[in-house]
Amino acid sequence: MYDLYFQQDLSLGEIAQIKNVSRNAVYDLLQRSEEALESYEEKLGLVGRHMERCRLVENMKVKLASLQGKVSPAELYNLQVILDKIEKSW
């Protein structure tokens, strides 16, 4: 139901009809799901860590841009490839 609501953008009524439950049951389940996810986030801190990684990558991009003309183009390219791999690995 969480996927149907947030990913597929269906309404509570549409989900209720598909799952053959009341609209209120869908709402209650979504509320409980959201509370569970918030609890997990509070314990794990995944969003905070992700935001910190994004900030660090952006800082690295700025520093990398400042190296233009100071290091060889090949070395600059190699550093950019490494940074891209780090960014895509999340």
C-alpha positions in Angstrom: 0.0 0.0 0.0 2.9 2.3 0.8 4.3 1.7 -2.7 0.9 2.3 -4.3 0.4 5.6 -2.5 3.9 7.1 -2.7 5.5 5.6 -5.7 2.5 5.0 -8.0 0.6 8.0 -6.7 -2.8 6.3 -6.2 -5.4 7.8 -3.9 -6.5 6.2 -0.7 -9.8 5.3 -2.3 -8.1 3.7 -5.3 -5.9 1.6 -3.0 -8.8 0.6 -0.8 -10.7 -0.6 -3.9 -7.7 -2.6 -5.2 -6.9 -4.2 -1.8 -10.6 -4.7 -1.0 -10.3 -2.8 2.4 -11.8 0.4 3.7 -10.2 3.8 2.9 -9.6 4.3 6.6 -7.7 1.0 6.8 -5.4 2.2 4.1 -4.9 5.5 5.9 -4.1 3.8 9.2 -1.6 1.5 7.5 0.1 4.4 5.8 0.3 6.2 9.1 1.8 3.2 10.9 4.3 2.7 8.0 5.4 6.3 8.2 5.9 6.1 12.0 7.9 2.9 11.6 10.1 4.5 8.9 10.7 7.6 11.0 11.6 5.3 13.9 14.1 3.4 11.8 15.6 6.7 10.5 15.9 8.0 14.0 17.8 4.9 15.0 19.9 4.4 11.9 20.4 8.0 10.7 20.5 7.0 7.0 19.2 10.3 5.6 21.6 12.3 7.7 24.5 10.2 6.6 23.4 10.5 3.0 23.1 14.2 3.2 26.6 14.4 4.7 28.0 12.3 1.8 26.3 14.6 -0.7 27.8 17.6 1.0 31.3 16.0 1.0 31.0 15.1 -2.7 30.0 18.6 -3.6 33.0 19.9 -1.6 35.2 17.5 -3.5 33.8 18.7 -6.9 34.6 22.3 -5.9 38.2 21.3 -4.9 38.6 19.3 -8.0 37.5 22.2 -10.2 40.1 24.4 -8.4 42.8 21.9 -9.5 42.4 22.7 -13.2 45.6 23.9 -14.6 47.5 22.8 -11.5 47.6 19.1 -12.2 47.7 17.2 -15.5 44.4 16.7 -17.4 44.8 12.9 -17.1 45.1 13.1 -13.3 42.2 15.4 -13.1 40.2 13.0 -15.2 41.2 10.1 -13.0 40.1 11.9 -9.9 36.8 12.8 -11.5 36.2 9.2 -12.4 36.8 8.1 -8.8 34.5 10.8 -7.5 31.8 9.7 -10.0 32.1 6.1 -8.8 31.8 7.2 -5.2 28.7 9.2 -6.0 27.0 6.4 -8.0 27.8 3.8 -5.3 25.1 5.0 -3.0 
